[in-house]
């Protein structure tokens, strides 16, 4: 949070972060925040009491409590944009085998996963979510047009990018990008986005076709 875009956004007052250690909310002598699961099994489970105490301390009427977990709703650009419009997010990072289910039922408003894989703990996932969400806060990005060029911004993967030199290792920049004809450039970029998405992410491509049929109407280039 102290680097790059998020650091500048924090210093300018556009966003505010707070990072808190759940262990600080444990009341026993040894500050224990985990215990063995009822019913047996490998690994430990995070206890309900310190987690709920931490959430209750910072939660307000406008807070959205989000638990980062593998079985949560998949993080997408659309979800990140939606969350960027919320006033206050509380991100709960799970550890070990997860948290006591009673926390999920009594305190959590939304459960989110950053992908179908397992990582050491939810702190990494929380950082990913925070970064994705903050990009949609007005003023955070120096150039707001960057959002429209990112992958998934319009349901498609991003187009290829080139910079100087024009020729590198016998590979030249596509002529259309050097033409100065912005209509043709935009047409080429859209075609690249469609082709790449169809090839690499057919699932996204099918979803885009079904949801964006209105863009095909009257657009012969896009239909082709």
Order of alpha helices (4+ residues) and beta strands (2+ residues): alpha-beta-beta-alpha-beta-alpha-beta-alpha-beta-alpha-alpha-beta-beta-alpha-alpha-alpha-alpha
